[in-house]
């Protein structure tokens, strides 16, 4: 899994361990899907995230998940945050490169 084009984890077990450290500090969580696309074996989701941590600090951001699937498993995932990515530009690139990664 990549996060803003930087390797976050190269396997499921490691990724889940890294994420669990973050998740266990969340006291409230809300996610709203504002965009979804499935082209061939690539899914793209745009999600608005909002959560409070255990210190009652509110954090909100948009994220885009791009997943490539093979044999009913995710074989590659890229995650981008709004500070890194212009979503309208991302959609243009999706349309041009609709045949996969």
Jmol script that loads the backbone (N, CA, C; Angstrom):
load data "model"
ATOM      1  N   UNK A   1       0.850  -1.179   0.000  1.00  0.00           N
ATOM      2  CA  UNK A   1       0.000   0.000   0.000  1.00  0.00           C
ATOM      3  C   UNK A   1       0.888   1.232   0.000  1.00  0.00           C
ATOM      4  N   UNK A   2       0.521   2.168  -0.847  1.00  0.00           N
ATOM      5  CA  UNK A   2       1.218   3.448  -0.912  1.00  0.00           C
ATOM      6  C   UNK A   2       0.331   4.531  -0.324  1.00  0.00           C
ATOM      7  N   UNK A   3       0.948   5.502   0.313  1.00  0.00           N
ATOM      8  CA  UNK A   3       0.256   6.655   0.860  1.00  0.00           C
ATOM      9  C   UNK A   3       0.921   7.897   0.267  1.00  0.00           C
ATOM     10  N   UNK A   4       0.177   8.601  -0.608  1.00  0.00           N
ATOM     11  CA  UNK A   4       0.730   9.766  -1.318  1.00  0.00           C
ATOM     12  C   UNK A   4       2.051   9.423  -2.005  1.00  0.00           C
ATOM     13  N   UNK A   5       2.043   8.310  -2.717  1.00  0.00           N
ATOM     14  CA  UNK A   5       3.181   7.808  -3.503  1.00  0.00           C
ATOM     15  C   UNK A   5       4.390   7.391  -2.662  1.00  0.00           C
ATOM     16  N   UNK A   6       4.187   7.197  -1.363  1.00  0.00           N
ATOM     17  CA  UNK A   6       5.247   6.704  -0.481  1.00  0.00           C
ATOM     18  C   UNK A   6       4.808   5.352   0.067  1.00  0.00           C
ATOM     19  N   UNK A   7       5.695   4.363   0.054  1.00  0.00           N
ATOM     20  CA  UNK A   7       5.349   3.037   0.542  1.00  0.00           C
ATOM     21  C   UNK A   7       4.946   3.095   2.012  1.00  0.00           C
ATOM     22  N   UNK A   8       3.731   2.647   2.300  1.00  0.00           N
ATOM     23  CA  UNK A   8       3.227   2.575   3.671  1.00  0.00           C
ATOM     24  C   UNK A   8       3.461   1.183   4.237  1.00  0.00           C
ATOM     25  N   UNK A   9       3.162   0.163   3.427  1.00  0.00           N
ATOM     26  CA  UNK A   9       3.342  -1.218   3.849  1.00  0.00           C
ATOM     27  C   UNK A   9       3.433  -2.106   2.615  1.00  0.00           C
ATOM     28  N   UNK A  10       4.267  -3.136   2.707  1.00  0.00           N
ATOM     29  CA  UNK A  10       4.385  -4.046   1.567  1.00  0.00           C
ATOM     30  C   UNK A  10       3.671  -5.369   1.795  1.00  0.00           C
ATOM     31  N   UNK A  11       2.953  -5.496   2.934  1.00  0.00           N
ATOM     32  CA  UNK A  11       2.135  -6.685   3.128  1.00  0.00           C
ATOM     33  C   UNK A  11       0.975  -6.375   4.074  1.00  0.00           C
ATOM     34  N   UNK A  12      -0.040  -7.227   4.022  1.00  0.00           N
ATOM     35  CA  UNK A  12      -1.279  -7.007   4.765  1.00  0.00           C
ATOM     36  C   UNK A  12      -1.045  -6.970   6.276  1.00  0.00           C
ATOM     37  N   UNK A  13      -0.279  -7.905   6.792  1.00  0.00           N
ATOM     38  CA  UNK A  13      -0.069  -7.995   8.240  1.00  0.00           C
ATOM     39  C   UNK A  13       0.606  -6.727   8.786  1.00  0.00           C
ATOM     40  N   UNK A  14       1.647  -6.279   8.099  1.00  0.00           N
ATOM     41  CA  UNK A  14       2.351  -5.065   8.531  1.00  0.00           C
ATOM     42  C   UNK A  14       1.434  -3.843   8.438  1.00  0.00           C
ATOM     43  N   UNK A  15       0.668  -3.738   7.361  1.00  0.00           N
ATOM     44  CA  UNK A  15      -0.248  -2.622   7.179  1.00  0.00           C
ATOM     45  C   UNK A  15      -1.310  -2.574   8.265  1.00  0.00           C
ATOM     46  N   UNK A  16      -1.857  -3.727   8.608  1.00  0.00           N
ATOM     47  CA  UNK A  16      -2.876  -3.777   9.658  1.00  0.00           C
ATOM     48  C   UNK A  16      -2.289  -3.376  11.011  1.00  0.00           C
ATOM     49  N   UNK A  17      -1.047  -3.779  11.289  1.00  0.00           N
ATOM     50  CA  UNK A  17      -0.410  -3.413  12.553  1.00  0.00           C
ATOM     51  C   UNK A  17      -0.190  -1.900  12.627  1.00  0.00           C
ATOM     52  N   UNK A  18       0.306  -1.313  11.548  1.00  0.00           N
ATOM     53  CA  UNK A  18       0.524   0.139  11.523  1.00  0.00           C
ATOM     54  C   UNK A  18      -0.792   0.898  11.685  1.00  0.00           C
ATOM     55  N   UNK A  19      -1.822   0.456  10.991  1.00  0.00           N
ATOM     56  CA  UNK A  19      -3.113   1.133  11.068  1.00  0.00           C
ATOM     57  C   UNK A  19      -3.764   0.955  12.437  1.00  0.00           C
ATOM     58  N   UNK A  20      -3.569  -0.184  13.077  1.00  0.00           N
ATOM     59  CA  UNK A  20      -4.208  -0.427  14.370  1.00  0.00           C
ATOM     60  C   UNK A  20      -3.708   0.544  15.435  1.00  0.00           C
ATOM     61  N   UNK A  21      -2.451   0.959  15.348  1.00  0.00           N
ATOM     62  CA  UNK A  21      -1.917   1.946  16.297  1.00  0.00           C
ATOM     63  C   UNK A  21      -2.652   3.275  16.172  1.00  0.00           C
ATOM     64  N   UNK A  22      -2.997   3.630  14.959  1.00  0.00           N
ATOM     65  CA  UNK A  22      -3.743   4.858  14.692  1.00  0.00           C
ATOM     66  C   UNK A  22      -5.213   4.698  15.094  1.00  0.00           C
ATOM     67  N   UNK A  23      -5.825   3.591  14.701  1.00  0.00           N
ATOM     68  CA  UNK A  23      -7.256   3.367  14.905  1.00  0.00           C
ATOM     69  C   UNK A  23      -7.621   3.285  16.381  1.00  0.00           C
ATOM     70  N   UNK A  24      -6.769   2.696  17.196  1.00  0.00           N
ATOM     71  CA  UNK A  24      -7.134   2.531  18.609  1.00  0.00           C
ATOM     72  C   UNK A  24      -7.206   3.861  19.366  1.00  0.00           C
ATOM     73  N   UNK A  25      -6.723   4.942  18.765  1.00  0.00           N
ATOM     74  CA  UNK A  25      -6.784   6.256  19.394  1.00  0.00           C
ATOM     75  C   UNK A  25      -8.029   7.049  18.982  1.00  0.00           C
ATOM     76  N   UNK A  26      -8.896   6.454  18.155  1.00  0.00           N
ATOM     77  CA  UNK A  26     -10.098   7.132  17.660  1.00  0.00           C
ATOM     78  C   UNK A  26     -11.281   6.826  18.570  1.00  0.00           C
ATOM     79  N   UNK A  27     -11.988   7.892  18.991  1.00  0.00           N
ATOM     80  CA  UNK A  27     -13.160   7.701  19.848  1.00  0.00           C
ATOM     81  C   UNK A  27     -14.477   7.812  19.061  1.00  0.00           C
ATOM     82  N   UNK A  28     -14.499   8.593  17.976  1.00  0.00           N
ATOM     83  CA  UNK A  28     -15.668   8.724  17.103  1.00  0.00           C
ATOM     84  C   UNK A  28     -15.173   8.737  15.665  1.00  0.00           C
ATOM     85  N   UNK A  29     -15.959   8.138  14.745  1.00  0.00           N
ATOM     86  CA  UNK A  29     -15.521   8.031  13.366  1.00  0.00           C
ATOM     87  C   UNK A  29     -16.722   8.119  12.427  1.00  0.00           C
ATOM     88  N   UNK A  30     -16.561   8.881  11.335  1.00  0.00           N
ATOM     89  CA  UNK A  30     -17.582   8.964  10.294  1.00  0.00           C
ATOM     90  C   UNK A  30     -16.880   9.006   8.942  1.00  0.00           C
ATOM     91  N   UNK A  31     -17.391   8.232   7.995  1.00  0.00           N
ATOM     92  CA  UNK A  31     -16.852   8.236   6.636  1.00  0.00           C
ATOM     93  C   UNK A  31     -18.025   8.273   5.651  1.00  0.00           C
ATOM     94  N   UNK A  32     -17.916   9.150   4.658  1.00  0.00           N
ATOM     95  CA  UNK A  32     -18.959   9.291   3.641  1.00  0.00           C
ATOM     96  C   UNK A  32     -18.315   9.156   2.264  1.00  0.00           C
ATOM     97  N   UNK A  33     -18.806   8.209   1.470  1.00  0.00           N
ATOM     98  CA  UNK A  33     -18.296   8.030   0.106  1.00  0.00           C
ATOM     99  C   UNK A  33     -18.921   9.090  -0.786  1.00  0.00           C
ATOM    100  N   UNK A  34     -18.079   9.884  -1.461  1.00  0.00           N
ATOM    101  CA  UNK A  34     -18.591  10.920  -2.367  1.00  0.00           C
ATOM    102  C   UNK A  34     -18.276  10.615  -3.827  1.00  0.00           C
ATOM    103  N   UNK A  35     -17.512   9.569  -4.092  1.00  0.00           N
ATOM    104  CA  UNK A  35     -17.204   9.174  -5.465  1.00  0.00           C
ATOM    105  C   UNK A  35     -16.863   7.696  -5.479  1.00  0.00           C
ATOM    106  N   UNK A  36     -17.338   6.975  -6.480  1.00  0.00           N
ATOM    107  CA  UNK A  36     -16.939   5.582  -6.652  1.00  0.00           C
ATOM    108  C   UNK A  36     -16.910   5.241  -8.132  1.00  0.00           C
ATOM    109  N   UNK A  37     -15.959   4.389  -8.478  1.00  0.00           N
ATOM    110  CA  UNK A  37     -15.782   3.986  -9.870  1.00  0.00           C
ATOM    111  C   UNK A  37     -15.181   2.588  -9.899  1.00  0.00           C
ATOM    112  N   UNK A  38     -15.646   1.785 -10.846  1.00  0.00           N
ATOM    113  CA  UNK A  38     -15.056   0.470 -11.075  1.00  0.00           C
ATOM    114  C   UNK A  38     -14.820   0.330 -12.568  1.00  0.00           C
ATOM    115  N   UNK A  39     -13.563   0.305 -12.955  1.00  0.00           N
ATOM    116  CA  UNK A  39     -13.183   0.161 -14.360  1.00  0.00           C
ATOM    117  C   UNK A  39     -12.259  -1.046 -14.452  1.00  0.00           C
ATOM    118  N   UNK A  40     -12.697  -2.047 -15.211  1.00  0.00           N
ATOM    119  CA  UNK A  40     -11.965  -3.309 -15.309  1.00  0.00           C
ATOM    120  C   UNK A  40     -11.725  -3.850 -13.899  1.00  0.00           C
ATOM    121  N   UNK A  41     -10.496  -4.031 -13.487  1.00  0.00           N
ATOM    122  CA  UNK A  41     -10.180  -4.572 -12.158  1.00  0.00           C
ATOM    123  C   UNK A  41      -9.670  -3.494 -11.205  1.00  0.00           C
ATOM    124  N   UNK A  42     -10.006  -2.234 -11.481  1.00  0.00           N
ATOM    125  CA  UNK A  42      -9.534  -1.132 -10.639  1.00  0.00           C
ATOM    126  C   UNK A  42     -10.724  -0.378 -10.062  1.00  0.00           C
ATOM    127  N   UNK A  43     -10.760  -0.304  -8.740  1.00  0.00           N
ATOM    128  CA  UNK A  43     -11.821   0.463  -8.074  1.00  0.00           C
ATOM    129  C   UNK A  43     -11.217   1.746  -7.512  1.00  0.00           C
ATOM    130  N   UNK A  44     -12.016   2.803  -7.526  1.00  0.00           N
ATOM    131  CA  UNK A  44     -11.599   4.088  -6.981  1.00  0.00           C
ATOM    132  C   UNK A  44     -12.721   4.608  -6.093  1.00  0.00           C
ATOM    133  N   UNK A  45     -12.373   4.987  -4.872  1.00  0.00           N
ATOM    134  CA  UNK A  45     -13.335   5.541  -3.926  1.00  0.00           C
ATOM    135  C   UNK A  45     -12.834   6.877  -3.412  1.00  0.00           C
ATOM    136  N   UNK A  46     -13.694   7.880  -3.406  1.00  0.00           N
ATOM    137  CA  UNK A  46     -13.411   9.150  -2.757  1.00  0.00           C
ATOM    138  C   UNK A  46     -14.208   9.182  -1.465  1.00  0.00           C
ATOM    139  N   UNK A  47     -13.538   9.432  -0.349  1.00  0.00           N
ATOM    140  CA  UNK A  47     -14.196   9.352   0.960  1.00  0.00           C
ATOM    141  C   UNK A  47     -13.885  10.596   1.790  1.00  0.00           C
ATOM    142  N   UNK A  48     -14.939  11.165   2.386  1.00  0.00           N
ATOM    143  CA  UNK A  48     -14.784  12.226   3.388  1.00  0.00           C
ATOM    144  C   UNK A  48     -14.660  11.548   4.746  1.00  0.00           C
ATOM    145  N   UNK A  49     -13.564  11.808   5.447  1.00  0.00           N
ATOM    146  CA  UNK A  49     -13.334  11.235   6.772  1.00  0.00           C
ATOM    147  C   UNK A  49     -13.488  12.319   7.830  1.00  0.00           C
ATOM    148  N   UNK A  50     -14.059  11.947   8.955  1.00  0.00           N
ATOM    149  CA  UNK A  50     -14.156  12.841  10.104  1.00  0.00           C
ATOM    150  C   UNK A  50     -14.081  11.972  11.354  1.00  0.00           C
ATOM    151  N   UNK A  51     -13.169  12.313  12.257  1.00  0.00           N
ATOM    152  CA  UNK A  51     -13.072  11.528  13.485  1.00  0.00           C
ATOM    153  C   UNK A  51     -12.534  12.377  14.626  1.00  0.00           C
ATOM    154  N   UNK A  52     -12.820  11.905  15.830  1.00  0.00           N
ATOM    155  CA  UNK A  52     -12.261  12.511  17.037  1.00  0.00           C
ATOM    156  C   UNK A  52     -11.308  11.500  17.657  1.00  0.00           C
ATOM    157  N   UNK A  53     -10.176  12.013  18.117  1.00  0.00           N
ATOM    158  CA  UNK A  53      -9.244  11.123  18.797  1.00  0.00           C
ATOM    159  C   UNK A  53      -9.572  11.071  20.284  1.00  0.00           C
ATOM    160  N   UNK A  54      -8.810  10.289  21.025  1.00  0.00           N
ATOM    161  CA  UNK A  54      -9.114  10.126  22.450  1.00  0.00           C
ATOM    162  C   UNK A  54      -8.831  11.393  23.272  1.00  0.00           C
ATOM    163  N   UNK A  55      -8.295  12.436  22.644  1.00  0.00           N
ATOM    164  CA  UNK A  55      -8.119  13.740  23.299  1.00  0.00           C
ATOM    165  C   UNK A  55      -9.203  14.717  22.861  1.00  0.00           C
ATOM    166  N   UNK A  56     -10.246  14.200  22.184  1.00  0.00           N
ATOM    167  CA  UNK A  56     -11.404  14.955  21.725  1.00  0.00           C
ATOM    168  C   UNK A  56     -11.052  16.007  20.666  1.00  0.00           C
ATOM    169  N   UNK A  57     -10.002  15.765  19.892  1.00  0.00           N
ATOM    170  CA  UNK A  57      -9.606  16.654  18.796  1.00  0.00           C
ATOM    171  C   UNK A  57     -10.234  16.137  17.507  1.00  0.00           C
ATOM    172  N   UNK A  58     -10.958  17.022  16.805  1.00  0.00           N
ATOM    173  CA  UNK A  58     -11.621  16.655  15.557  1.00  0.00           C
ATOM    174  C   UNK A  58     -10.646  16.775  14.387  1.00  0.00           C
ATOM    175  N   UNK A  59     -10.599  15.741  13.559  1.00  0.00           N
ATOM    176  CA  UNK A  59      -9.769  15.724  12.363  1.00  0.00           C
ATOM    177  C   UNK A  59     -10.670  15.374  11.181  1.00  0.00           C
ATOM    178  N   UNK A  60     -10.604  16.159  10.109  1.00  0.00           N
ATOM    179  CA  UNK A  60     -11.397  15.899   8.904  1.00  0.00           C
ATOM    180  C   UNK A  60     -10.507  16.025   7.680  1.00  0.00           C
ATOM    181  N   UNK A  61     -10.690  15.123   6.718  1.00  0.00           N
ATOM    182  CA  UNK A  61      -9.952  15.200   5.465  1.00  0.00           C
ATOM    183  C   UNK A  61     -10.625  14.326   4.413  1.00  0.00           C
ATOM    184  N   UNK A  62     -10.282  14.572   3.153  1.00  0.00           N
ATOM    185  CA  UNK A  62     -10.749  13.744   2.047  1.00  0.00           C
ATOM    186  C   UNK A  62      -9.632  12.777   1.676  1.00  0.00           C
ATOM    187  N   UNK A  63     -10.027  11.572   1.307  1.00  0.00           N
ATOM    188  CA  UNK A  63      -9.060  10.582   0.859  1.00  0.00           C
ATOM    189  C   UNK A  63      -9.559   9.898  -0.389  1.00  0.00           C
ATOM    190  N   UNK A  64      -8.632   9.493  -1.229  1.00  0.00           N
ATOM    191  CA  UNK A  64      -8.968   8.735  -2.437  1.00  0.00           C
ATOM    192  C   UNK A  64      -8.231   7.406  -2.367  1.00  0.00           C
ATOM    193  N   UNK A  65      -8.997   6.312  -2.469  1.00  0.00           N
ATOM    194  CA  UNK A  65      -8.440   4.964  -2.471  1.00  0.00           C
ATOM    195  C   UNK A  65      -8.524   4.418  -3.887  1.00  0.00           C
ATOM    196  N   UNK A  66      -7.417   3.974  -4.417  1.00  0.00           N
ATOM    197  CA  UNK A  66      -7.397   3.325  -5.730  1.00  0.00           C
ATOM    198  C   UNK A  66      -6.863   1.910  -5.503  1.00  0.00           C
ATOM    199  N   UNK A  67      -7.689   0.915  -5.822  1.00  0.00           N
ATOM    200  CA  UNK A  67      -7.328  -0.474  -5.569  1.00  0.00           C
ATOM    201  C   UNK A  67      -7.362  -1.274  -6.863  1.00  0.00           C
ATOM    202  N   UNK A  68      -6.318  -2.067  -7.067  1.00  0.00           N
ATOM    203  CA  UNK A  68      -6.286  -2.990  -8.194  1.00  0.00           C
ATOM    204  C   UNK A  68      -6.552  -4.386  -7.644  1.00  0.00           C
ATOM    205  N   UNK A  69      -7.508  -5.088  -8.265  1.00  0.00           N
ATOM    206  CA  UNK A  69      -7.952  -6.398  -7.797  1.00  0.00           C
ATOM    207  C   UNK A  69      -7.536  -7.500  -8.771  1.00  0.00           C
ATOM    208  N   UNK A  70      -7.214  -8.672  -8.215  1.00  0.00           N
ATOM    209  CA  UNK A  70      -6.933  -9.857  -9.025  1.00  0.00           C
ATOM    210  C   UNK A  70      -7.335 -11.077  -8.198  1.00  0.00           C
ATOM    211  N   UNK A  71      -8.112 -11.963  -8.790  1.00  0.00           N
ATOM    212  CA  UNK A  71      -8.581 -13.176  -8.103  1.00  0.00           C
ATOM    213  C   UNK A  71      -9.251 -12.846  -6.772  1.00  0.00           C
ATOM    214  N   UNK A  72     -10.089 -11.792  -6.782  1.00  0.00           N
ATOM    215  CA  UNK A  72     -10.869 -11.349  -5.627  1.00  0.00           C
ATOM    216  C   UNK A  72     -10.023 -10.855  -4.458  1.00  0.00           C
ATOM    217  N   UNK A  73      -8.782 -10.465  -4.714  1.00  0.00           N
ATOM    218  CA  UNK A  73      -7.894  -9.907  -3.698  1.00  0.00           C
ATOM    219  C   UNK A  73      -7.335  -8.569  -4.174  1.00  0.00           C
ATOM    220  N   UNK A  74      -7.093  -7.657  -3.245  1.00  0.00           N
ATOM    221  CA  UNK A  74      -6.438  -6.398  -3.589  1.00  0.00           C
ATOM    222  C   UNK A  74      -4.952  -6.693  -3.760  1.00  0.00           C
ATOM    223  N   UNK A  75      -4.406  -6.417  -4.944  1.00  0.00           N
ATOM    224  CA  UNK A  75      -2.984  -6.662  -5.197  1.00  0.00           C
ATOM    225  C   UNK A  75      -2.167  -5.372  -5.161  1.00  0.00           C
ATOM    226  N   UNK A  76      -2.849  -4.236  -5.237  1.00  0.00           N
ATOM    227  CA  UNK A  76      -2.172  -2.951  -5.117  1.00  0.00           C
ATOM    228  C   UNK A  76      -3.173  -1.920  -4.634  1.00  0.00           C
ATOM    229  N   UNK A  77      -2.736  -1.068  -3.693  1.00  0.00           N
ATOM    230  CA  UNK A  77      -3.608   0.000  -3.217  1.00  0.00           C
ATOM    231  C   UNK A  77      -2.802   1.278  -3.072  1.00  0.00           C
ATOM    232  N   UNK A  78      -3.378   2.358  -3.567  1.00  0.00           N
ATOM    233  CA  UNK A  78      -2.801   3.689  -3.415  1.00  0.00           C
ATOM    234  C   UNK A  78      -3.819   4.546  -2.684  1.00  0.00           C
ATOM    235  N   UNK A  79      -3.350   5.315  -1.718  1.00  0.00           N
ATOM    236  CA  UNK A  79      -4.208   6.226  -0.963  1.00  0.00           C
ATOM    237  C   UNK A  79      -3.628   7.623  -1.090  1.00  0.00           C
ATOM    238  N   UNK A  80      -4.508   8.580  -1.366  1.00  0.00           N
ATOM    239  CA  UNK A  80      -4.091   9.970  -1.507  1.00  0.00           C
ATOM    240  C   UNK A  80      -4.966  10.842  -0.620  1.00  0.00           C
ATOM    241  N   UNK A  81      -4.390  11.900  -0.037  1.00  0.00           N
ATOM    242  CA  UNK A  81      -5.164  12.849   0.745  1.00  0.00           C
ATOM    243  C   UNK A  81      -5.331  14.130  -0.043  1.00  0.00           C
ATOM    244  N   UNK A  82      -6.312  14.918   0.378  1.00  0.00           N
ATOM    245  CA  UNK A  82      -6.666  16.132  -0.368  1.00  0.00           C
ATOM    246  C   UNK A  82      -5.512  17.129  -0.467  1.00  0.00           C
ATOM    247  N   UNK A  83      -4.639  17.154   0.521  1.00  0.00           N
ATOM    248  CA  UNK A  83      -3.511  18.080   0.458  1.00  0.00           C
ATOM    249  C   UNK A  83      -2.532  17.693  -0.646  1.00  0.00           C
ATOM    250  N   UNK A  84      -2.563  16.433  -1.045  1.00  0.00           N
ATOM    251  CA  UNK A  84      -1.612  15.922  -2.024  1.00  0.00           C
ATOM    252  C   UNK A  84      -2.178  15.926  -3.438  1.00  0.00           C
ATOM    253  N   UNK A  85      -3.490  15.859  -3.557  1.00  0.00           N
ATOM    254  CA  UNK A  85      -4.090  15.562  -4.843  1.00  0.00           C
ATOM    255  C   UNK A  85      -5.236  16.503  -5.173  1.00  0.00           C
ATOM    256  N   UNK A  86      -5.240  17.031  -6.379  1.00  0.00           N
ATOM    257  CA  UNK A  86      -6.376  17.780  -6.899  1.00  0.00           C
ATOM    258  C   UNK A  86      -7.342  16.759  -7.489  1.00  0.00           C
ATOM    259  N   UNK A  87      -8.513  16.572  -6.861  1.00  0.00           N
ATOM    260  CA  UNK A  87      -9.420  15.507  -7.259  1.00  0.00           C
ATOM    261  C   UNK A  87      -9.898  15.647  -8.698  1.00  0.00           C
ATOM    262  N   UNK A  88     -10.148  16.863  -9.170  1.00  0.00           N
ATOM    263  CA  UNK A  88     -10.605  17.032 -10.552  1.00  0.00           C
ATOM    264  C   UNK A  88      -9.530  16.569 -11.532  1.00  0.00           C
ATOM    265  N   UNK A  89      -8.256  16.839 -11.222  1.00  0.00           N
ATOM    266  CA  UNK A  89      -7.160  16.365 -12.055  1.00  0.00           C
ATOM    267  C   UNK A  89      -7.069  14.843 -12.005  1.00  0.00           C
ATOM    268  N   UNK A  90      -7.311  14.265 -10.831  1.00  0.00           N
ATOM    269  CA  UNK A  90      -7.295  12.814 -10.674  1.00  0.00           C
ATOM    270  C   UNK A  90      -8.357  12.159 -11.554  1.00  0.00           C
ATOM    271  N   UNK A  91      -9.559  12.740 -11.587  1.00  0.00           N
ATOM    272  CA  UNK A  91     -10.630  12.181 -12.407  1.00  0.00           C
ATOM    273  C   UNK A  91     -10.270  12.219 -13.890  1.00  0.00           C
ATOM    274  N   UNK A  92      -9.622  13.279 -14.343  1.00  0.00           N
ATOM    275  CA  UNK A  92      -9.192  13.355 -15.739  1.00  0.00           C
ATOM    276  C   UNK A  92      -8.209  12.235 -16.046  1.00  0.00           C
ATOM    277  N   UNK A  93      -7.257  12.009 -15.140  1.00  0.00           N
ATOM    278  CA  UNK A  93      -6.268  10.944 -15.335  1.00  0.00           C
ATOM    279  C   UNK A  93      -6.945   9.577 -15.333  1.00  0.00           C
ATOM    280  N   UNK A  94      -7.963   9.390 -14.498  1.00  0.00           N
ATOM    281  CA  UNK A  94      -8.706   8.129 -14.448  1.00  0.00           C
ATOM    282  C   UNK A  94      -9.370   7.851 -15.791  1.00  0.00           C
ATOM    283  N   UNK A  95      -9.969   8.888 -16.373  1.00  0.00           N
ATOM    284  CA  UNK A  95     -10.665   8.718 -17.639  1.00  0.00           C
ATOM    285  C   UNK A  95      -9.681   8.353 -18.749  1.00  0.00           C
ATOM    286  N   UNK A  96      -8.539   8.981 -18.765  1.00  0.00           N
ATOM    287  CA  UNK A  96      -7.528   8.715 -19.803  1.00  0.00           C
ATOM    288  C   UNK A  96      -6.927   7.318 -19.633  1.00  0.00           C
ATOM    289  N   UNK A  97      -6.661   6.919 -18.400  1.00  0.00           N
ATOM    290  CA  UNK A  97      -5.992   5.650 -18.139  1.00  0.00           C
ATOM    291  C   UNK A  97      -6.974   4.591 -17.643  1.00  0.00           C
ATOM    292  N   UNK A  98      -8.093   4.429 -18.301  1.00  0.00           N
ATOM    293  CA  UNK A  98      -9.137   3.530 -17.809  1.00  0.00           C
ATOM    294  C   UNK A  98      -8.802   2.053 -18.003  1.00  0.00           C
ATOM    295  N   UNK A  99      -7.682   1.723 -18.586  1.00  0.00           N
ATOM    296  CA  UNK A  99      -7.311   0.331 -18.786  1.00  0.00           C
ATOM    297  C   UNK A  99      -6.417  -0.229 -17.685  1.00  0.00           C
ATOM    298  N   UNK A 100      -6.415   0.363 -16.513  1.00  0.00           N
ATOM    299  CA  UNK A 100      -5.623  -0.163 -15.391  1.00  0.00           C
ATOM    300  C   UNK A 100      -4.661   0.850 -14.876  1.00  0.00           C
ATOM    301  N   UNK A 101      -3.665   0.373 -14.150  1.00  0.00           N
ATOM    302  CA  UNK A 101      -2.697   1.247 -13.480  1.00  0.00           C
ATOM    303  C   UNK A 101      -1.757   1.890 -14.443  1.00  0.00           C
TER     304      UNK A 101
END
end "model"
wireframe off; spacefill off
backbone 0.3
color backbone group
